[in-house]
Amino acid sequence: MGPAAALLRSLPQMHEILERKEIQAAASRYGRELVASLLRERLKGIRASIREGELETRAVVLLLAELGPWVAEECRALETSTLRPVVNATGVVLHTNLGRAVLPESAARRIADVARAYTTLEYDLDAGRRGARSSHLARLMARVFPGYEVLVVNNNAGAVLLALNTIAEGREVIVSRGELVEIGGSFRIPDIMRKSGAILREVGTTNKTRIKDYERAMGPQTGLLLKVHPSNYRITGFTHQAGLAEVCALGKGRRVPVLLDQGSGNLLDLVPHGIRHEPTVQQALAAGADVVACSGDKLLGGPQSGLLIGRLAFIKKMKENPLSRALRVDKLTYAGLEGSLLEFARGTAMANLPVLRMLGLTREEIEQRARRLQQAVEARAAARLILKIVPGLSLAGGGAAPGEGLPTSLLAVRSVERSARSLEESLRRFTTPVIVRIEGGRVVIDLRTVLEDQDRVVEEALVAAAGPDEGPPVRR
């Protein structure tokens, strides 16, 4: 018998390992089935390493002795969700990587209510029979979008896909070359159009597309005119794009429908708050668009979803399209949208929707909070951190208001001994992670996107990242 075979024979049986006190403690806390499954995988790996000659007796003894702590750590890792709340201190309001819109309390409460119980998702209480899930938002949508029908799907890309497939499958869709955008995750308008079964017909040039370009391209195969929000970019200089009203007038004259991929879901005039180039859904409908597609989790301030708003004939066809079932949303999304849209119906959206409230903050309001935070941190970590208030810009993010920045006041932080990257990492690894930016060799914190009850979390994270106090304050 060789050394490897002898070592394999010496390994304990599973029932022997499960009788160890530390293993039993882990099984009692995390479940015997999970613990046993992890241990079997671990032993399988040890056996494979022994056969390959990668482990000797001493190493195997150490691995077997550490099975208790190892399995407890593995169970803790599985039990800990990687989908965690964080503090967004980047100043990007609709931060796609951080989940975009923060829901208002009204939406969060409604989601919690329907998540805990059976619901009337597809049940008509009055009639005592099956109902339609879309009916739950009908009255509210009629208040927010009077005279139009609305269909909710899983996201805006899904909304555009469904609209293209329903209205223009097998027919040409005319779109400006300057609007063939790519959105997050490498999803491109031409790719979505190809999947929809529609035929792309590009007109104009990257920087200039006139209404005559649309007019010349129209023919018997034209099924739709498409206008697309520029999302995360803006072309400046020697440019021109035919306006939505022009395109709608052309479509109406030729009896060709017009679809606008509006993107942001903006329902309010944000010009008074410094955002000039983000037209509303209502303005698009008033300009003559037959259907408008937008996101529910951007400036609308709700959960991830896509809204199709438009004329009854088109929305009805989309509801009847088999693809709509593949794109439909669940009870939690309906509940969240209901809570968010109710704020618009009440006229309280700017005050109660976190996204709009953040966009509405003035530089002076943010500076007051930043100075309070600065003073609080300096009182506890002045020897280790150098803090300064500096001017900066916040961003709407999420493809909304590209190229526009909102004046803000940043709290710039330097560590006496650590690099900006090291400080950023410590903040990111805090109990409640604080996500920041690095600019000019400093960590910068923009409180525009920090909920007010999170200021104390940022304070604690900065103090912890500074390390232990080892001396008097440094001179500035």
N, C-alpha and C positions, 0 to 999 in steps of 0.2 A: 504494500500500500504506500503510495507516494505521499509527500507532505501535504499537498493540496487536498487529496482524498481524506486524509486523517483530519485535517482542519475542518472539512465539510461535515464529517461525521461527529465532530465535537460540538457543532452548533446546537443550541437548545431547541426543543420542540416549542411550537406556538403556545400550547397550553401551559408550559412551564413559564414562559415569559408573561402570559396574562395573569399568572398568580402573584407576580411581584407587586409589592404594596404601591409603589409609585405608578405602576401601570394600571392597577385597579383604581387608584385615585383619579387618573386621567379618564378611565372608562366611565367612572361615576359622573364626572363633570361633563364630558363631551360625547358620551355614548360609546358603548362597547363595540358596536359594529364599525364605527369610524376608526376607533383606535386599532382594532384588529386588522382592518383593511390597510391602514398605514404601515403597521408592523410587518404584514406580509410583503408589502412592496419593498420595505427596507431590507428584510432578510433576503429577498430575491436578488436585490442589488449587491448585497454582501457576498452571496454565493457566486454570482457572476464575476465579481472582482477576484474572488479566490481562485476560480477556475482559470482566469486570465493571468494569474500570477501577480496581481497588483496589490494583494494584501498578505501580510505575514501574521503570525500568531499574535504578536503584541498589539498590532493595529486592530485586529479582530476583537481582542479582549476589550480594548478601549471603546470600540463602537458598541459592543454589547452592553457594556457598563453604562453607556450614555443613552440607552434606548428610552429610559423614562423621561429625562429632560427633552430629548429630541421629539418624542411623540407629543408631548405637551405643547411644545413650541409650534409644531406643525398644525395641531388642532387650533391653537390660538390664531395662527395665520389664516386658516380657512374660515374661522368664525368672524374675523375682522373684515368688514366690507371695504373694498377699495373705492367705492362710490361714497365719498365723504364730504361733509360740508367744509368749505374753506372760506377765508376772508379774501375778497377780491380787492386788493389795494393797488391795482394796476392803472385805474382810471379809465379802463375800457368798459363801458356800461354793458354792452351786449357781447360779452366775451364768450365766443363760441366754445373754446376749450373748457370754460368754467360753467357751461350750462345755459348761457344766454340769460333770458329774463328771470329775475327773482319774482316769484308769484306774490300777489297781495294776500293779506291775511284772509280775505273773503274767499279767495280761490283755494287756499290751503285748507281752510275749514271744510269747504264743500267736498274736496277730494277725500279728506279723512272720513267724512260722514259716509260717503258711498263705498269707501274701501272696506269698512267694517261690517257691512251687511249686504244682503240681497237688495236689489234695487228694481226700479221700474224702467230699466234701460229699454226694453222692448215689450212693455206691458202697459196697456191702457186701463187705468183704474176705473174710469167712468164706464167704459164698455165691458170691462171684465174679459178682455181678450187681447191677443197680440197687438202691439202697437209698433210705431216706427221710432228708432232711436234719434233720428234727426228732429223729431217733433219737440224735444225738450228745449231746444234753443230757438224755436220758431218765433215765439212772441217777442223774445229779447232781440233777436236779429231784426225783426220788423221795426223795432224802435230805433236800433242803431243804423240800419240800412233800409229806410222806408221805401217801398216800391220795388224792392229787389229780393230775389231768392238767394239762399246761401247753402252751400254744401261744405261739410268739414271732412278733410282727409288727413293722412298722417303727417305730411309736411308740404312745403311749397313746391318742391320738386315733383312730388306726387300729384299735386294740384295741376301743375303745368302739363305733366304727362297725361293725366286724365282728360284735360281740356283739349289737347292736341289730338289725342286718339279719338275722342268723341266727335269733334267738329271737323277734323281735316285728315282722317286716315285715308291714305292713298291719294291725297291731293297736295297741291303745293301750298307751303306757308312762306309768305314773304317777310323777311326780316333784314334789318340793316346790318351790314358787316361790322359796324361799330358797336353792335349790341349782342354779338355772339360771345357772350361772356362765359368764363369758367368760375364756378362758385366753389366753396370749401369742399375739400375731399376730392378734387379733380373731376367734379361733375360739370359737364359742359352742355350748354344749350343744344349744340348740334347732336350730341350723343342722346340726350333726352328725346329730341325730335325723331331721331332714327328709330329708337325703341317704340315710339308712339305709332309708327307706321306712316307718319306724314313725310312729305318731301320738302327738304330745305331749298329755298330759293333766295340766295343772297342778293342784296341790292346795295348800290352806293359804294363808298370806300370806308376805310377804317375811321377816317376823321371827318368825312362829309357825306351825308345822305340827305337828299332833298325829296320833297313830296313827288316830284316828277320821276324820280327813280322807282318809287313804288308804282306809280301810274303806268310807266312803260312796261313793268314786269307783269302786270296783271293780265290774265287771259282766262280761257275756259277752264283750265285746271286749277285756278286759284281757289283755295278753300278757306284761307284765313290770312289776316294781316296781324303780325305779332310785334308788339313793342316790349322791350325788356329793360328793367331797371339796371343801371350800370354797376350795381353791387359795390365791390371793393376798389373800384378805380374810377378815375375821371380823366377824360382827354381834354387838354386845354390848348389854347393857341388858335391855329387856323382850323376851326372846326364848325360844323353845323349838323344838327340832327332835326329831321322833320318832327314837329311837335305832335303830341297825342291828338289834339283837337283836329289838326290837319289830316292825320291818318284816319281818324274816325269819320270825318266828313267825306273822305274819299271812299272809305268802306261803305258808308251809307249810300252814297251815290251809285256805287257799283253792286250793291246788295251782297257785300262780302263782310262777314263778321270780323270784329277786332278784339283781340285778346291782349291784355296788359299783364305782364309779369311784374307786379308792383314791388314784390319782395318784402319790404319792411313791415307792412301792416299798419302803417301810420294812419291814425284816425283824427288827429288834432293838428291845428296850425302851430308849428313849433318855432316859427320865425321869432316871436317875442323872446324865445329862450336861446337864440343864437344859431338855430339850425335852419338855413335858408332854402336848401335844395332837396327837401324831402316832401313832395306833394302827398296829399292824403288820398285814401281810397275813394272817399266821397267826391273829391275833385276829379279823379279819373273817370268815375261813373258819370259825373255831370258833363265831362268833356265828350262823352259819347261811347266809351268802351262798352262793348256788349258783355264782356266777362273780365273780371279782375281777379288775379291769383295773388295771394300774399301769405306770409307766415303768421302764425299765431303767437310765436315765442320771441318776437323781436319788439318793435315799438308798440305792438298791441298789448304786450306785457303778460301773455298767458303761457300755457304749456305748449310743448312742441306740437304743431299741427299746421295744416295748410287750409286756407279758406278760399273758396270759389264764390264770388259774389257777382250776380249779373241778372240778365233777363230770364224770366221763367222758362221759356222754351229751351234755352241752352242748358240751364241747370237741371231741368227735368230729364233731358237726354243723358246727362252725365250720371244722374242717379240711377238710370236704367242700364247704364253700361256695366257689364260684368266685372270690369276692372275696378269699379268703385268699391266692390266688396273686399278686394285685396288691399285696398288703400284705406279702409274705414278705420275709425278710432274707437277706443274703448270708453267705458263709463268714467274712468278717471279724467280723461281728456275733456269729455263733455262737462264734467263738474268744474274743472279748472277754468275752461273757457267761459262758463256761465258766470263764475265769480269775477273774472276779469272784465267781461263785457258789461256786467251790471254796473261797474264803476263808470263806464262811458255813458250808459243810459241815465245814470243819476247825475252826471256832470261832476263827478268827484275823482276822475281819473288822474289828473295832475297831482292831486294831494295824496291819493291812496295807492296808486300803482308805483312800486319801487323804481321801475325803469324811468318813468316820466318824472318822478320826484327827483331822481338823481340828475337827470338832464336839466331840470329847472333850477338846480342849486347855483347860486352866484359864487364868483371867486371869493368875495368877502366872507360869505357864510362858511366856505370851506377853510379859509385862512383862520377864522376864529377857532374852529375845531382843531386845526393843525397846531395852533399855538398852545391850546390846552394840552394836547398830546405831548408836544415838545417839553412843556414845563413839567408834566408828570414824569416823563422819562428822565429828564435831566436831574430831577430831584432824587432819582434812584440809581442812575448810571452815568452821571456826568463825567466820571473819571475814565470811562471806557468808550463812550460814544460822543461824537460831535454832531449836533443837529442844527439844521438851518432851514428856514422857510424860503423857498425860491419859486418864481413864477413858472408855469408850465401849461400844457394843454391836455385835456381829457379827450377821449374819442367815443363816439356813439357805438361803433363796432357793429359786428354782425352783418356787415354789408350795407348798413344804413348810413346815410349822410357821408359818403366817401369824400375824402379830401378836406373835411371840415373838422376843426378842433374847437373845444370849448375852453375858454380861459379858466385856469385853476391855480391853486397854491399847493405846491408839493412840499412834503417834509423830506428833506435830503439828509441822509444818515451816513456818516463815516465811522468806522471802528478805529480805535487807536492802534490796535495790534493786528486786526484781521483784514483780509481783502474783502472787497464788495461781494465777490462771488461766494466767499465763505459765509458772510453775513446773510446773504440771500438764501443760501442753503439751510442755515439754522432757522430762519423764519419759516421756510417751506416745510421743515421737519418738526415744527412746534406742534403741541397737542392738537390745537386747531390750526391747520396750516395757514400761513399768511403769504399770499402770492404778491410779489412786488416786481418793480422794474429796476434795471441798472442803467444809469445814464452818467456819463462823465466820470466813471470810477466810483460812483456813489449809488447806494440804494435809495430809491425815491418812492415815497408812499403818497398816493393820491386818495384822499378821504372821500372824494365824490362817490366812489363805488363801494365804500365801506359803510355798512348799515350802522346807524348811530349807536346801537347797543353792542357793537363789536369794537368800539374804540378801546375799551378796556382790554380786550383780547390782544389788540395790536400793541398796546403798552406792555402787557406781560410778555409777549413774544420778543419785543425789542430788549427788554431787561434780561430775559433769559439768554438771548443771543449774545448780549454784551459780555456774559461770563461773570465770575465772582468779582466783587469790589476789592481791589488790592492797593488802593492808595487815594490820595487827594485828587480833586479835579485837575485836568490838564489845562494849560493856558491856551486860549484861542488866538 
